[in-house]
Amino acid sequence: METAVVGLAEQGVRSSVVRIANIAHSMTDHAGFLAQLIALAKEKGFARYPGDGANLWNAVHVRDAASLFRLALEKGPAGRYWHAVGDGAVPLREIA
């Protein structure tokens, strides 16, 4: 899909791809992966993670992701890939 979208730039379509981090978060999270982890931890009384929790996740605040979408639309050259990541390489045990 991404290749097709970026390929449209060769046909004169101003297209680009924005890749969002595994976890998009805000102070009002009510849905999504992070909210599910929090709800499960509250229900069980503890947070779990596989192994020692050293597996790395990336994250981005939803406002930062929205800003990237806007900038890519307004100023980004066609045929580009953009990565919405604000916090890279966060161990899952820290998220938990």
Contacts in CASP RR format, 6 or more apart in sequence:
PFRMAT RR
TARGET T0000
AUTHOR 0000-0000-0000
METHOD contacts of the structure
MODEL  1
METAVVGLAEQGVRSSVVRIANIAHSMTDHAGFLAQLIALAKEKGFARYP
GDGANLWNAVHVRDAASLFRLALEKGPAGRYWHAVGDGAVPLREIA
2 17 0 8 1.000
2 81 0 8 1.000
5 15 0 8 1.000
5 16 0 8 1.000
5 17 0 8 1.000
6 15 0 8 1.000
6 16 0 8 1.000
6 17 0 8 1.000
6 79 0 8 1.000
6 80 0 8 1.000
6 81 0 8 1.000
7 15 0 8 1.000
7 79 0 8 1.000
8 15 0 8 1.000
8 78 0 8 1.000
8 79 0 8 1.000
9 15 0 8 1.000
9 16 0 8 1.000
9 78 0 8 1.000
9 79 0 8 1.000
12 78 0 8 1.000
13 78 0 8 1.000
14 78 0 8 1.000
15 78 0 8 1.000
15 79 0 8 1.000
16 72 0 8 1.000
16 76 0 8 1.000
16 77 0 8 1.000
16 78 0 8 1.000
16 79 0 8 1.000
16 80 0 8 1.000
16 81 0 8 1.000
16 82 0 8 1.000
17 79 0 8 1.000
17 80 0 8 1.000
17 81 0 8 1.000
17 82 0 8 1.000
18 65 0 8 1.000
18 68 0 8 1.000
18 69 0 8 1.000
18 72 0 8 1.000
18 82 0 8 1.000
18 83 0 8 1.000
18 84 0 8 1.000
19 81 0 8 1.000
19 82 0 8 1.000
19 83 0 8 1.000
19 84 0 8 1.000
20 60 0 8 1.000
20 65 0 8 1.000
20 84 0 8 1.000
21 57 0 8 1.000
21 58 0 8 1.000
21 59 0 8 1.000
21 60 0 8 1.000
21 65 0 8 1.000
21 84 0 8 1.000
21 85 0 8 1.000
21 86 0 8 1.000
21 87 0 8 1.000
21 88 0 8 1.000
22 33 0 8 1.000
22 57 0 8 1.000
22 58 0 8 1.000
22 59 0 8 1.000
23 33 0 8 1.000
23 34 0 8 1.000
23 57 0 8 1.000
23 58 0 8 1.000
23 59 0 8 1.000
23 60 0 8 1.000
23 95 0 8 1.000
24 59 0 8 1.000
24 60 0 8 1.000
24 61 0 8 1.000
24 62 0 8 1.000
24 65 0 8 1.000
24 84 0 8 1.000
25 34 0 8 1.000
25 59 0 8 1.000
25 60 0 8 1.000
25 61 0 8 1.000
25 62 0 8 1.000
26 61 0 8 1.000
26 62 0 8 1.000
26 63 0 8 1.000
29 35 0 8 1.000
29 38 0 8 1.000
34 95 0 8 1.000
37 47 0 8 1.000
37 95 0 8 1.000
37 96 0 8 1.000
40 47 0 8 1.000
40 48 0 8 1.000
41 47 0 8 1.000
41 48 0 8 1.000
41 96 0 8 1.000
47 96 0 8 1.000
48 96 0 8 1.000
49 55 0 8 1.000
49 92 0 8 1.000
49 93 0 8 1.000
49 95 0 8 1.000
49 96 0 8 1.000
50 92 0 8 1.000
52 93 0 8 1.000
53 91 0 8 1.000
53 92 0 8 1.000
53 93 0 8 1.000
53 96 0 8 1.000
54 91 0 8 1.000
54 92 0 8 1.000
54 93 0 8 1.000
55 91 0 8 1.000
55 92 0 8 1.000
56 88 0 8 1.000
56 89 0 8 1.000
56 90 0 8 1.000
56 91 0 8 1.000
56 92 0 8 1.000
57 88 0 8 1.000
57 90 0 8 1.000
57 91 0 8 1.000
57 92 0 8 1.000
57 95 0 8 1.000
58 85 0 8 1.000
58 86 0 8 1.000
58 87 0 8 1.000
58 88 0 8 1.000
58 89 0 8 1.000
58 90 0 8 1.000
59 85 0 8 1.000
59 86 0 8 1.000
59 87 0 8 1.000
59 88 0 8 1.000
59 90 0 8 1.000
59 95 0 8 1.000
60 84 0 8 1.000
60 85 0 8 1.000
60 86 0 8 1.000
60 87 0 8 1.000
61 86 0 8 1.000
64 84 0 8 1.000
64 86 0 8 1.000
65 84 0 8 1.000
68 82 0 8 1.000
68 84 0 8 1.000
69 84 0 8 1.000
72 80 0 8 1.000
72 82 0 8 1.000
END
